[in-house]
Amino acid sequence: MAITQPATDPSAAGRLTCKVRDYYTLTKPEVNLLILMTTSAGYYLGSHGPLGVTTLISTLVLCPTNN
């Protein structure tokens, strides 16, 4: 059996670019942005009185768990 090896090894810059691209794909920033936008809109529509910016930010940053 013959062992096949790639014709060229990717350079360090190529590997870094690939890793950054993979990380970007895994984090799905477009979907996360849409979630933040709809959460902000729902918070605004559900707020009574003046909009509390500090509570909005804590709502967006903190993620409570259902334990």
mmCIF file of the N, C-alpha and C atoms, coordinates in Angstrom:
data_MODEL
# 
_entry.id   MODEL 
# 
loop_
_atom_site.group_PDB 
_atom_site.id 
_atom_site.type_symbol 
_atom_site.label_atom_id 
_atom_site.label_alt_id 
_atom_site.label_comp_id 
_atom_site.label_asym_id 
_atom_site.label_entity_id 
_atom_site.label_seq_id 
_atom_site.pdbx_PDB_ins_code 
_atom_site.Cartn_x 
_atom_site.Cartn_y 
_atom_site.Cartn_z 
_atom_site.occupancy 
_atom_site.B_iso_or_equiv 
_atom_site.pdbx_formal_charge 
_atom_site.auth_seq_id 
_atom_site.auth_comp_id 
_atom_site.auth_asym_id 
_atom_site.auth_atom_id 
_atom_site.pdbx_PDB_model_num 
ATOM 1   N N  . MET A 1 1  ? 0.826   -1.184 0.000  1.00 0.00 ? 1  MET A N  1 
ATOM 2   C CA . MET A 1 1  ? 0.000   0.000  0.000  1.00 0.00 ? 1  MET A CA 1 
ATOM 3   C C  . MET A 1 1  ? 0.863   1.237  0.000  1.00 0.00 ? 1  MET A C  1 
ATOM 4   N N  . ALA A 1 2  ? 0.449   2.171  -0.780 1.00 0.00 ? 2  ALA A N  1 
ATOM 5   C CA . ALA A 1 2  ? 1.179   3.429  -0.840 1.00 0.00 ? 2  ALA A CA 1 
ATOM 6   C C  . ALA A 1 2  ? 0.575   4.407  0.152  1.00 0.00 ? 2  ALA A C  1 
ATOM 7   N N  . ILE A 1 3  ? 1.434   5.130  0.829  1.00 0.00 ? 3  ILE A N  1 
ATOM 8   C CA . ILE A 1 3  ? 0.979   6.166  1.760  1.00 0.00 ? 3  ILE A CA 1 
ATOM 9   C C  . ILE A 1 3  ? 0.939   7.476  1.001  1.00 0.00 ? 3  ILE A C  1 
ATOM 10  N N  . THR A 1 4  ? -0.222  8.077  1.015  1.00 0.00 ? 4  THR A N  1 
ATOM 11  C CA . THR A 1 4  ? -0.354  9.361  0.322  1.00 0.00 ? 4  THR A CA 1 
ATOM 12  C C  . THR A 1 4  ? -0.237  10.489 1.323  1.00 0.00 ? 4  THR A C  1 
ATOM 13  N N  . GLN A 1 5  ? 0.450   11.508 0.936  1.00 0.00 ? 5  GLN A N  1 
ATOM 14  C CA . GLN A 1 5  ? 0.605   12.696 1.763  1.00 0.00 ? 5  GLN A CA 1 
ATOM 15  C C  . GLN A 1 5  ? 0.160   13.894 0.945  1.00 0.00 ? 5  GLN A C  1 
ATOM 16  N N  . PRO A 1 6  ? -0.327  14.931 1.619  1.00 0.00 ? 6  PRO A N  1 
ATOM 17  C CA . PRO A 1 6  ? -0.732  16.111 0.871  1.00 0.00 ? 6  PRO A CA 1 
ATOM 18  C C  . PRO A 1 6  ? 0.438   16.709 0.105  1.00 0.00 ? 6  PRO A C  1 
ATOM 19  N N  . ALA A 1 7  ? 0.133   17.282 -1.044 1.00 0.00 ? 7  ALA A N  1 
ATOM 20  C CA . ALA A 1 7  ? 1.181   17.852 -1.890 1.00 0.00 ? 7  ALA A CA 1 
ATOM 21  C C  . ALA A 1 7  ? 1.873   19.025 -1.201 1.00 0.00 ? 7  ALA A C  1 
ATOM 22  N N  . THR A 1 8  ? 1.093   19.830 -0.502 1.00 0.00 ? 8  THR A N  1 
ATOM 23  C CA . THR A 1 8  ? 1.680   20.969 0.204  1.00 0.00 ? 8  THR A CA 1 
ATOM 24  C C  . THR A 1 8  ? 1.096   21.031 1.603  1.00 0.00 ? 8  THR A C  1 
ATOM 25  N N  . ASP A 1 9  ? 1.930   21.368 2.552  1.00 0.00 ? 9  ASP A N  1 
ATOM 26  C CA . ASP A 1 9  ? 1.454   21.576 3.917  1.00 0.00 ? 9  ASP A CA 1 
ATOM 27  C C  . ASP A 1 9  ? 0.973   23.013 4.037  1.00 0.00 ? 9  ASP A C  1 
ATOM 28  N N  . PRO A 1 10 ? -0.160  23.227 4.710  1.00 0.00 ? 10 PRO A N  1 
ATOM 29  C CA . PRO A 1 10 ? -0.630  24.602 4.873  1.00 0.00 ? 10 PRO A CA 1 
ATOM 30  C C  . PRO A 1 10 ? 0.325   25.383 5.768  1.00 0.00 ? 10 PRO A C  1 
ATOM 31  N N  . SER A 1 11 ? 0.497   26.613 5.456  1.00 0.00 ? 11 SER A N  1 
ATOM 32  C CA . SER A 1 11 ? 1.388   27.459 6.253  1.00 0.00 ? 11 SER A CA 1 
ATOM 33  C C  . SER A 1 11 ? 0.705   27.819 7.569  1.00 0.00 ? 11 SER A C  1 
ATOM 34  N N  . ALA A 1 12 ? 1.459   28.407 8.459  1.00 0.00 ? 12 ALA A N  1 
ATOM 35  C CA . ALA A 1 12 ? 0.907   28.808 9.753  1.00 0.00 ? 12 ALA A CA 1 
ATOM 36  C C  . ALA A 1 12 ? -0.176  29.852 9.570  1.00 0.00 ? 12 ALA A C  1 
ATOM 37  N N  . ALA A 1 13 ? 0.014   30.763 8.642  1.00 0.00 ? 13 ALA A N  1 
ATOM 38  C CA . ALA A 1 13 ? -1.000  31.794 8.394  1.00 0.00 ? 13 ALA A CA 1 
ATOM 39  C C  . ALA A 1 13 ? -2.267  31.168 7.833  1.00 0.00 ? 13 ALA A C  1 
ATOM 40  N N  . GLY A 1 14 ? -2.119  30.181 6.985  1.00 0.00 ? 14 GLY A N  1 
ATOM 41  C CA . GLY A 1 14 ? -3.276  29.493 6.431  1.00 0.00 ? 14 GLY A CA 1 
ATOM 42  C C  . GLY A 1 14 ? -4.055  28.731 7.481  1.00 0.00 ? 14 GLY A C  1 
ATOM 43  N N  . ARG A 1 15 ? -3.336  28.090 8.406  1.00 0.00 ? 15 ARG A N  1 
ATOM 44  C CA . ARG A 1 15 ? -3.998  27.368 9.493  1.00 0.00 ? 15 ARG A CA 1 
ATOM 45  C C  . ARG A 1 15 ? -4.715  28.325 10.420 1.00 0.00 ? 15 ARG A C  1 
ATOM 46  N N  . LEU A 1 16 ? -4.087  29.466 10.712 1.00 0.00 ? 16 LEU A N  1 
ATOM 47  C CA . LEU A 1 16 ? -4.726  30.453 11.573 1.00 0.00 ? 16 LEU A CA 1 
ATOM 48  C C  . LEU A 1 16 ? -5.987  30.997 10.918 1.00 0.00 ? 16 LEU A C  1 
ATOM 49  N N  . THR A 1 17 ? -5.906  31.293 9.630  1.00 0.00 ? 17 THR A N  1 
ATOM 50  C CA . THR A 1 17 ? -7.078  31.779 8.910  1.00 0.00 ? 17 THR A CA 1 
ATOM 51  C C  . THR A 1 17 ? -8.193  30.751 8.942  1.00 0.00 ? 17 THR A C  1 
ATOM 52  N N  . CYS A 1 18 ? -7.844  29.501 8.772  1.00 0.00 ? 18 CYS A N  1 
ATOM 53  C CA . CYS A 1 18 ? -8.828  28.425 8.793  1.00 0.00 ? 18 CYS A CA 1 
ATOM 54  C C  . CYS A 1 18 ? -9.470  28.309 10.180 1.00 0.00 ? 18 CYS A C  1 
ATOM 55  N N  . LYS A 1 19 ? -8.656  28.412 11.220 1.00 0.00 ? 19 LYS A N  1 
ATOM 56  C CA . LYS A 1 19 ? -9.188  28.329 12.583 1.00 0.00 ? 19 LYS A CA 1 
ATOM 57  C C  . LYS A 1 19 ? -10.099 29.502 12.903 1.00 0.00 ? 19 LYS A C  1 
ATOM 58  N N  . VAL A 1 20 ? -9.728  30.697 12.469 1.00 0.00 ? 20 VAL A N  1 
ATOM 59  C CA . VAL A 1 20 ? -10.568 31.877 12.704 1.00 0.00 ? 20 VAL A CA 1 
ATOM 60  C C  . VAL A 1 20 ? -11.890 31.722 11.953 1.00 0.00 ? 20 VAL A C  1 
ATOM 61  N N  . ARG A 1 21 ? -11.818 31.251 10.728 1.00 0.00 ? 21 ARG A N  1 
ATOM 62  C CA . ARG A 1 21 ? -13.034 31.042 9.938  1.00 0.00 ? 21 ARG A CA 1 
ATOM 63  C C  . ARG A 1 21 ? -13.935 30.003 10.597 1.00 0.00 ? 21 ARG A C  1 
ATOM 64  N N  . ASP A 1 22 ? -13.351 28.923 11.107 1.00 0.00 ? 22 ASP A N  1 
ATOM 65  C CA . ASP A 1 22 ? -14.128 27.895 11.788 1.00 0.00 ? 22 ASP A CA 1 
ATOM 66  C C  . ASP A 1 22 ? -14.756 28.436 13.064 1.00 0.00 ? 22 ASP A C  1 
ATOM 67  N N  . TYR A 1 23 ? -14.011 29.213 13.835 1.00 0.00 ? 23 TYR A N  1 
ATOM 68  C CA . TYR A 1 23 ? -14.544 29.803 15.061 1.00 0.00 ? 23 TYR A CA 1 
ATOM 69  C C  . TYR A 1 23 ? -15.698 30.738 14.736 1.00 0.00 ? 23 TYR A C  1 
ATOM 70  N N  . TYR A 1 24 ? -15.548 31.541 13.691 1.00 0.00 ? 24 TYR A N  1 
ATOM 71  C CA . TYR A 1 24 ? -16.612 32.449 13.262 1.00 0.00 ? 24 TYR A CA 1 
ATOM 72  C C  . TYR A 1 24 ? -17.866 31.667 12.891 1.00 0.00 ? 24 TYR A C  1 
ATOM 73  N N  . THR A 1 25 ? -17.685 30.565 12.193 1.00 0.00 ? 25 THR A N  1 
ATOM 74  C CA . THR A 1 25 ? -18.826 29.745 11.789 1.00 0.00 ? 25 THR A CA 1 
ATOM 75  C C  . THR A 1 25 ? -19.510 29.121 13.002 1.00 0.00 ? 25 THR A C  1 
ATOM 76  N N  . LEU A 1 26 ? -18.736 28.663 13.961 1.00 0.00 ? 26 LEU A N  1 
ATOM 77  C CA . LEU A 1 26 ? -19.310 28.036 15.145 1.00 0.00 ? 26 LEU A CA 1 
ATOM 78  C C  . LEU A 1 26 ? -20.065 29.013 16.030 1.00 0.00 ? 26 LEU A C  1 
ATOM 79  N N  . THR A 1 27 ? -19.597 30.247 16.121 1.00 0.00 ? 27 THR A N  1 
ATOM 80  C CA . THR A 1 27 ? -20.253 31.212 17.007 1.00 0.00 ? 27 THR A CA 1 
ATOM 81  C C  . THR A 1 27 ? -21.511 31.807 16.407 1.00 0.00 ? 27 THR A C  1 
ATOM 82  N N  . LYS A 1 28 ? -21.665 31.744 15.092 1.00 0.00 ? 28 LYS A N  1 
ATOM 83  C CA . LYS A 1 28 ? -22.860 32.231 14.390 1.00 0.00 ? 28 LYS A CA 1 
ATOM 84  C C  . LYS A 1 28 ? -23.236 33.647 14.845 1.00 0.00 ? 28 LYS A C  1 
ATOM 85  N N  . PRO A 1 29 ? -22.395 34.629 14.603 1.00 0.00 ? 29 PRO A N  1 
ATOM 86  C CA . PRO A 1 29 ? -22.677 35.973 15.102 1.00 0.00 ? 29 PRO A CA 1 
ATOM 87  C C  . PRO A 1 29 ? -23.940 36.593 14.518 1.00 0.00 ? 29 PRO A C  1 
ATOM 88  N N  . GLU A 1 30 ? -24.327 36.230 13.294 1.00 0.00 ? 30 GLU A N  1 
ATOM 89  C CA . GLU A 1 30 ? -25.544 36.798 12.721 1.00 0.00 ? 30 GLU A CA 1 
ATOM 90  C C  . GLU A 1 30 ? -26.769 36.347 13.516 1.00 0.00 ? 30 GLU A C  1 
ATOM 91  N N  . VAL A 1 31 ? -26.807 35.075 13.873 1.00 0.00 ? 31 VAL A N  1 
ATOM 92  C CA . VAL A 1 31 ? -27.931 34.548 14.636 1.00 0.00 ? 31 VAL A CA 1 
ATOM 93  C C  . VAL A 1 31 ? -27.947 35.167 16.027 1.00 0.00 ? 31 VAL A C  1 
ATOM 94  N N  . ASN A 1 32 ? -26.791 35.280 16.646 1.00 0.00 ? 32 ASN A N  1 
ATOM 95  C CA . ASN A 1 32 ? -26.723 35.883 17.982 1.00 0.00 ? 32 ASN A CA 1 
ATOM 96  C C  . ASN A 1 32 ? -27.153 37.341 17.951 1.00 0.00 ? 32 ASN A C  1 
ATOM 97  N N  . LEU A 1 33 ? -26.806 38.073 16.905 1.00 0.00 ? 33 LEU A N  1 
ATOM 98  C CA . LEU A 1 33 ? -27.230 39.463 16.778 1.00 0.00 ? 33 LEU A CA 1 
ATOM 99  C C  . LEU A 1 33 ? -28.746 39.554 16.665 1.00 0.00 ? 33 LEU A C  1 
ATOM 100 N N  . LEU A 1 34 ? -29.350 38.679 15.882 1.00 0.00 ? 34 LEU A N  1 
ATOM 101 C CA . LEU A 1 34 ? -30.804 38.675 15.757 1.00 0.00 ? 34 LEU A CA 1 
ATOM 102 C C  . LEU A 1 34 ? -31.475 38.353 17.092 1.00 0.00 ? 34 LEU A C  1 
ATOM 103 N N  . ILE A 1 35 ? -30.902 37.448 17.862 1.00 0.00 ? 35 ILE A N  1 
ATOM 104 C CA . ILE A 1 35 ? -31.456 37.120 19.178 1.00 0.00 ? 35 ILE A CA 1 
ATOM 105 C C  . ILE A 1 35 ? -31.368 38.333 20.103 1.00 0.00 ? 35 ILE A C  1 
ATOM 106 N N  . LEU A 1 36 ? -30.235 39.035 20.087 1.00 0.00 ? 36 LEU A N  1 
ATOM 107 C CA . LEU A 1 36 ? -30.095 40.235 20.919 1.00 0.00 ? 36 LEU A CA 1 
ATOM 108 C C  . LEU A 1 36 ? -31.077 41.321 20.495 1.00 0.00 ? 36 LEU A C  1 
ATOM 109 N N  . MET A 1 37 ? -31.288 41.463 19.188 1.00 0.00 ? 37 MET A N  1 
ATOM 110 C CA . MET A 1 37 ? -32.220 42.486 18.703 1.00 0.00 ? 37 MET A CA 1 
ATOM 111 C C  . MET A 1 37 ? -33.658 42.178 19.114 1.00 0.00 ? 37 MET A C  1 
ATOM 112 N N  . THR A 1 38 ? -34.082 40.929 18.987 1.00 0.00 ? 38 THR A N  1 
ATOM 113 C CA . THR A 1 38 ? -35.453 40.588 19.369 1.00 0.00 ? 38 THR A CA 1 
ATOM 114 C C  . THR A 1 38 ? -35.644 40.658 20.882 1.00 0.00 ? 38 THR A C  1 
ATOM 115 N N  . THR A 1 39 ? -34.620 40.294 21.644 1.00 0.00 ? 39 THR A N  1 
ATOM 116 C CA . THR A 1 39 ? -34.702 40.425 23.101 1.00 0.00 ? 39 THR A CA 1 
ATOM 117 C C  . THR A 1 39 ? -34.822 41.888 23.502 1.00 0.00 ? 39 THR A C  1 
ATOM 118 N N  . SER A 1 40 ? -34.048 42.752 22.856 1.00 0.00 ? 40 SER A N  1 
ATOM 119 C CA . SER A 1 40 ? -34.118 44.183 23.150 1.00 0.00 ? 40 SER A CA 1 
ATOM 120 C C  . SER A 1 40 ? -35.481 44.751 22.781 1.00 0.00 ? 40 SER A C  1 
ATOM 121 N N  . ALA A 1 41 ? -36.009 44.355 21.637 1.00 0.00 ? 41 ALA A N  1 
ATOM 122 C CA . ALA A 1 41 ? -37.325 44.845 21.220 1.00 0.00 ? 41 ALA A CA 1 
ATOM 123 C C  . ALA A 1 41 ? -38.400 44.371 22.187 1.00 0.00 ? 41 ALA A C  1 
ATOM 124 N N  . GLY A 1 42 ? -38.347 43.110 22.600 1.00 0.00 ? 42 GLY A N  1 
ATOM 125 C CA . GLY A 1 42 ? -39.320 42.599 23.562 1.00 0.00 ? 42 GLY A CA 1 
ATOM 126 C C  . GLY A 1 42 ? -39.210 43.285 24.909 1.00 0.00 ? 42 GLY A C  1 
ATOM 127 N N  . TYR A 1 43 ? -37.989 43.580 25.322 1.00 0.00 ? 43 TYR A N  1 
ATOM 128 C CA . TYR A 1 43 ? -37.783 44.292 26.589 1.00 0.00 ? 43 TYR A CA 1 
ATOM 129 C C  . TYR A 1 43 ? -38.379 45.697 26.503 1.00 0.00 ? 43 TYR A C  1 
ATOM 130 N N  . TYR A 1 44 ? -38.158 46.355 25.382 1.00 0.00 ? 44 TYR A N  1 
ATOM 131 C CA . TYR A 1 44 ? -38.696 47.712 25.188 1.00 0.00 ? 44 TYR A CA 1 
ATOM 132 C C  . TYR A 1 44 ? -40.214 47.688 25.181 1.00 0.00 ? 44 TYR A C  1 
ATOM 133 N N  . LEU A 1 45 ? -40.803 46.752 24.450 1.00 0.00 ? 45 LEU A N  1 
ATOM 134 C CA . LEU A 1 45 ? -42.258 46.687 24.365 1.00 0.00 ? 45 LEU A CA 1 
ATOM 135 C C  . LEU A 1 45 ? -42.895 46.273 25.686 1.00 0.00 ? 45 LEU A C  1 
ATOM 136 N N  . GLY A 1 46 ? -42.191 45.505 26.489 1.00 0.00 ? 46 GLY A N  1 
ATOM 137 C CA . GLY A 1 46 ? -42.735 45.056 27.760 1.00 0.00 ? 46 GLY A CA 1 
ATOM 138 C C  . GLY A 1 46 ? -42.425 45.955 28.931 1.00 0.00 ? 46 GLY A C  1 
ATOM 139 N N  . SER A 1 47 ? -41.625 46.983 28.721 1.00 0.00 ? 47 SER A N  1 
ATOM 140 C CA . SER A 1 47 ? -41.250 47.853 29.836 1.00 0.00 ? 47 SER A CA 1 
ATOM 141 C C  . SER A 1 47 ? -42.378 48.825 30.160 1.00 0.00 ? 47 SER A C  1 
ATOM 142 N N  . HIS A 1 48 ? -42.505 49.105 31.437 1.00 0.00 ? 48 HIS A N  1 
ATOM 143 C CA . HIS A 1 48 ? -43.487 50.071 31.909 1.00 0.00 ? 48 HIS A CA 1 
ATOM 144 C C  . HIS A 1 48 ? -42.720 51.306 32.362 1.00 0.00 ? 48 HIS A C  1 
ATOM 145 N N  . GLY A 1 49 ? -43.035 52.429 31.779 1.00 0.00 ? 49 GLY A N  1 
ATOM 146 C CA . GLY A 1 49 ? -42.331 53.651 32.140 1.00 0.00 ? 49 GLY A CA 1 
ATOM 147 C C  . GLY A 1 49 ? -41.051 53.806 31.349 1.00 0.00 ? 49 GLY A C  1 
ATOM 148 N N  . PRO A 1 50 ? -40.090 54.541 31.926 1.00 0.00 ? 50 PRO A N  1 
ATOM 149 C CA . PRO A 1 50 ? -38.835 54.783 31.196 1.00 0.00 ? 50 PRO A CA 1 
ATOM 150 C C  . PRO A 1 50 ? -38.017 53.497 31.032 1.00 0.00 ? 50 PRO A C  1 
ATOM 151 N N  . LEU A 1 51 ? -37.290 53.471 29.947 1.00 0.00 ? 51 LEU A N  1 
ATOM 152 C CA . LEU A 1 51 ? -36.470 52.293 29.637 1.00 0.00 ? 51 LEU A CA 1 
ATOM 153 C C  . LEU A 1 51 ? -35.233 52.283 30.524 1.00 0.00 ? 51 LEU A C  1 
ATOM 154 N N  . GLY A 1 52 ? -35.041 51.220 31.286 1.00 0.00 ? 52 GLY A N  1 
ATOM 155 C CA . GLY A 1 52 ? -33.865 51.081 32.139 1.00 0.00 ? 52 GLY A CA 1 
ATOM 156 C C  . GLY A 1 52 ? -32.722 50.446 31.363 1.00 0.00 ? 52 GLY A C  1 
ATOM 157 N N  . VAL A 1 53 ? -31.749 51.256 30.977 1.00 0.00 ? 53 VAL A N  1 
ATOM 158 C CA . VAL A 1 53 ? -30.646 50.767 30.158 1.00 0.00 ? 53 VAL A CA 1 
ATOM 159 C C  . VAL A 1 53 ? -29.799 49.752 30.922 1.00 0.00 ? 53 VAL A C  1 
ATOM 160 N N  . THR A 1 54 ? -29.573 49.987 32.201 1.00 0.00 ? 54 THR A N  1 
ATOM 161 C CA . THR A 1 54 ? -28.742 49.057 32.972 1.00 0.00 ? 54 THR A CA 1 
ATOM 162 C C  . THR A 1 54 ? -29.405 47.694 33.103 1.00 0.00 ? 54 THR A C  1 
ATOM 163 N N  . THR A 1 55 ? -30.715 47.671 33.307 1.00 0.00 ? 55 THR A N  1 
ATOM 164 C CA . THR A 1 55 ? -31.393 46.373 33.400 1.00 0.00 ? 55 THR A CA 1 
ATOM 165 C C  . THR A 1 55 ? -31.474 45.698 32.028 1.00 0.00 ? 55 THR A C  1 
ATOM 166 N N  . LEU A 1 56 ? -31.573 46.473 30.965 1.00 0.00 ? 56 LEU A N  1 
ATOM 167 C CA . LEU A 1 56 ? -31.552 45.895 29.615 1.00 0.00 ? 56 LEU A CA 1 
ATOM 168 C C  . LEU A 1 56 ? -30.209 45.233 29.345 1.00 0.00 ? 56 LEU A C  1 
ATOM 169 N N  . ILE A 1 57 ? -29.124 45.913 29.703 1.00 0.00 ? 57 ILE A N  1 
ATOM 170 C CA . ILE A 1 57 ? -27.789 45.350 29.486 1.00 0.00 ? 57 ILE A CA 1 
ATOM 171 C C  . ILE A 1 57 ? -27.595 44.089 30.320 1.00 0.00 ? 57 ILE A C  1 
ATOM 172 N N  . SER A 1 58 ? -28.059 44.116 31.573 1.00 0.00 ? 58 SER A N  1 
ATOM 173 C CA . SER A 1 58 ? -27.918 42.914 32.401 1.00 0.00 ? 58 SER A CA 1 
ATOM 174 C C  . SER A 1 58 ? -28.790 41.778 31.867 1.00 0.00 ? 58 SER A C  1 
ATOM 175 N N  . THR A 1 59 ? -29.931 42.115 31.264 1.00 0.00 ? 59 THR A N  1 
ATOM 176 C CA . THR A 1 59 ? -30.766 41.091 30.640 1.00 0.00 ? 59 THR A CA 1 
ATOM 177 C C  . THR A 1 59 ? -30.059 40.469 29.449 1.00 0.00 ? 59 THR A C  1 
ATOM 178 N N  . LEU A 1 60 ? -29.368 41.275 28.656 1.00 0.00 ? 60 LEU A N  1 
ATOM 179 C CA . LEU A 1 60 ? -28.694 40.773 27.469 1.00 0.00 ? 60 LEU A CA 1 
ATOM 180 C C  . LEU A 1 60 ? -27.419 40.009 27.802 1.00 0.00 ? 60 LEU A C  1 
ATOM 181 N N  . VAL A 1 61 ? -26.732 40.406 28.867 1.00 0.00 ? 61 VAL A N  1 
ATOM 182 C CA . VAL A 1 61 ? -25.438 39.803 29.182 1.00 0.00 ? 61 VAL A CA 1 
ATOM 183 C C  . VAL A 1 61 ? -25.589 38.558 30.052 1.00 0.00 ? 61 VAL A C  1 
ATOM 184 N N  . LEU A 1 62 ? -26.424 38.638 31.064 1.00 0.00 ? 62 LEU A N  1 
ATOM 185 C CA . LEU A 1 62 ? -26.602 37.507 31.976 1.00 0.00 ? 62 LEU A CA 1 
ATOM 186 C C  . LEU A 1 62 ? -27.591 36.527 31.389 1.00 0.00 ? 62 LEU A C  1 
ATOM 187 N N  . CYS A 1 63 ? -27.288 35.277 31.516 1.00 0.00 ? 63 CYS A N  1 
ATOM 188 C CA . CYS A 1 63 ? -28.235 34.260 31.039 1.00 0.00 ? 63 CYS A CA 1 
ATOM 189 C C  . CYS A 1 63 ? -28.637 33.379 32.216 1.00 0.00 ? 63 CYS A C  1 
ATOM 190 N N  . PRO A 1 64 ? -29.830 33.571 32.720 1.00 0.00 ? 64 PRO A N  1 
ATOM 191 C CA . PRO A 1 64 ? -30.259 32.740 33.842 1.00 0.00 ? 64 PRO A CA 1 
ATOM 192 C C  . PRO A 1 64 ? -30.492 31.318 33.388 1.00 0.00 ? 64 PRO A C  1 
ATOM 193 N N  . THR A 1 65 ? -30.283 30.400 34.300 1.00 0.00 ? 65 THR A N  1 
ATOM 194 C CA . THR A 1 65 ? -30.514 28.984 34.003 1.00 0.00 ? 65 THR A CA 1 
ATOM 195 C C  . THR A 1 65 ? -31.733 28.510 34.761 1.00 0.00 ? 65 THR A C  1 
ATOM 196 N N  . ASN A 1 66 ? -32.384 27.541 34.235 1.00 0.00 ? 66 ASN A N  1 
ATOM 197 C CA . ASN A 1 66 ? -33.552 26.958 34.895 1.00 0.00 ? 66 ASN A CA 1 
ATOM 198 C C  . ASN A 1 66 ? -33.108 25.737 35.684 1.00 0.00 ? 66 ASN A C  1 
ATOM 199 N N  . ASN A 1 67 ? -32.813 25.937 36.956 1.00 0.00 ? 67 ASN A N  1 
ATOM 200 C CA . ASN A 1 67 ? -32.374 24.824 37.809 1.00 0.00 ? 67 ASN A CA 1 
ATOM 201 C C  . ASN A 1 67 ? -33.500 24.369 38.674 1.00 0.00 ? 67 ASN A C  1 
# 
